[in-house]
Amino acid sequence: MHFWFNDEHEMLRNVVREFSEKEIRPKIRELDEKEEFDREILDKMAEMGFLGVCIPARYGGAGMDYIALGIVSEMLEWGDTAFRETISVHVALNSLAILQWGTEEQKQRWLVPQARGEKIACFGLTEPDAGSDVRNMRSRAVRKGDVYILNGEKMWITLADVADHFLVFAKTDPEAGHRGISAFLLERGMKGLKTGTIHGKMGARASNTGFIVMEDVEVPVENRLGEEGEGFKIAMSALDNGRYTVAAGATGVIRACLEESIAYAKQRVAFGRPIAEYQLVQQMIANMQQRLDIATLLTYRAGWMKNQGLRNTRETSLAKWYATEAAFASANEAIQIHGAYGYSNEYNVERYLRNAKGAVIYEGTSQIHTLLQAQYALGYRVDKPLRCELPPYDAEEWSREA
Ligand SMILES: Cc1cc2nc3c(=O)[nH]c(=O)nc-3n(C[C@H](O)[C@H](O)[C@H](O)COP(=O)(O)OP(=O)(O)OC[C@H]3O[C@@H](n4cnc5c(N)ncnc54)[C@H](O)[C@@H]3O)c2cc1C
């Protein structure tokens, strides 16, 4: 057992940090203010291979492991949440779901262009009346011969108005509860498929968040991911990967709060001394350091388990719950250390607080993760093996070209 990253991981961390420093940080205040999604940064992320970081080379990816996925998420969110959100939906929630559940034909058709960054993908689960309670979704898919007819609306969907590919969920058997949900791969341009952007978000304002409307969209049967009725399992297994990237990203927020608070506390003088010398300020710095270490350990334990092919639903949920709450608490204290300056957008820390709030809501609210952890601890919940598990990382296999 060891607790450190290998040389490849360290190199990747430096590369992504430099990317955030050069490409994201100089632009982010303006993007945040104007609620603008920056296509140029997305294209550069694709060029860097971030959009297929942990996808095997034979499917167009960079062939790195799941720890690398965490590092890319962490260090992009060190730049800004919006860009980690892209990784969460494009790579973790959509591409990894296809890697896990897709047929070979589906991998060639959908995964390869996504991993190369030629097509952008999103994940449409939430609806206007169904967020935490996914089973309550209203979207319907009715089979007619070789096609399904999809009707319904998805809401709060990251990249909805930017994506080319959509993984959406709809009920094929409304009487069957969560066993009546199926998953479908849709693409922009299908008749009856419309998207729009939601404006006025508190944070992650440089990300695109929107809605998807499906009006009699004809979806060929070969676009169904998994078997009919497997949609709920597919969604939950995708969330195991999405939540991992959210936890890793939150770790990046804590890191940024700590670094910027230390720098500020050392140069800001009050009552004749740098504020870093006051123990009440040191308490807040120590809190952030403690949260950074705990969040890092919880997050990368989940990543390590993914590499081994071990089921990690409980560990990922715990990492996501802890790290996102810890990021919010750290941003709050970082503002406190910066005083009035922290309350203005002259510094980054007010943006960190607004951004961090979103992550305690999406991919399972803190209340949902609290319930999950209690259920595991009490023995009320025990995970059963899935028909298709996320494939364990295999360095040789992942680097093999097509
Ligand atoms: C910026 C952003 C991006 C998003 N991106 C996506 C995306 O890409 N794809 C996607 O599908 N969704 C996305 N979402 C939606 C997100 O996943 C949902 O908002 C989230 O699941 C919560 O659902 P809800 O908002 O409907 O809240 P609700 O489920 O209505 O919950 C409201 C409140 O009730 C509490 N609550 C609910 N049930 C219980 C219970 N049983 N016990 C105790 N408390 C409970 C919740 O914790 C919460 O505090 C995004 C949301 C945001 C804000």
The ligand as a Gaussian input file, in Angstrom:
#p B3LYP/6-31G(d) Opt

LIG

0 1
 C      -25.113000      23.700000     -12.054000
 C      -25.904000      22.432000     -12.154000
 C      -25.570000      21.498000     -13.117000
 C      -26.303000      20.311000     -13.244000
 N      -25.981000      19.421000     -14.254000
 C      -26.763000      18.317000     -14.435000
 C      -26.510000      17.423000     -15.539000
 O      -25.556000      17.620000     -16.319000
 N      -27.343000      16.371000     -15.724000
 C      -28.404000      16.113000     -14.893000
 O      -29.119000      15.134000     -15.123000
 N      -28.654000      16.942000     -13.831000
 C      -27.875000      18.034000     -13.589000
 N      -28.133000      18.891000     -12.522000
 C      -29.286000      18.623000     -11.682000
 C      -28.924000      18.063000     -10.322000
 O      -28.399000      16.764000     -10.440000
 C      -30.162000      18.136000      -9.422000
 O      -30.367000      19.510000      -9.166000
 C      -29.982000      17.377000      -8.123000
 O      -30.031000      15.991000      -8.354000
 C      -31.072000      17.715000      -7.075000
 O      -32.333000      17.642000      -7.636000
 P      -33.366000      18.877000      -7.482000
 O      -32.651000      20.122000      -7.842000
 O      -34.578000      18.516000      -8.259000
 O      -33.702000      18.939000      -5.953000
 P      -34.801000      18.069000      -5.175000
 O      -34.592000      16.637000      -5.479000
 O      -36.141000      18.648000      -5.440000
 O      -34.376000      18.359000      -3.674000
 C      -34.708000      19.578000      -2.996000
 C      -34.231000      19.456000      -1.554000
 O      -34.890000      18.349000      -0.912000
 C      -33.928000      17.466000      -0.364000
 N      -34.404000      16.078000      -0.465000
 C      -34.934000      15.444000      -1.538000
 N      -35.242000      14.182000      -1.231000
 C      -34.892000      13.995000       0.061000
 C      -34.963000      12.902000       0.975000
 N      -35.424000      11.698000       0.597000
 N      -34.529000      13.093000       2.245000
 C      -34.018000      14.293000       2.636000
 N      -33.940000      15.353000       1.830000
 C      -34.361000      15.212000       0.561000
 C      -32.673000      17.670000      -1.216000
 O      -31.503000      17.248000      -0.531000
 C      -32.718000      19.172000      -1.440000
 O      -32.192000      19.826000      -0.316000
 C      -27.384000      20.059000     -12.362000
 C      -27.695000      20.991000     -11.359000
 C      -26.969000      22.152000     -11.258000
 C      -27.330000      23.141000     -10.182000

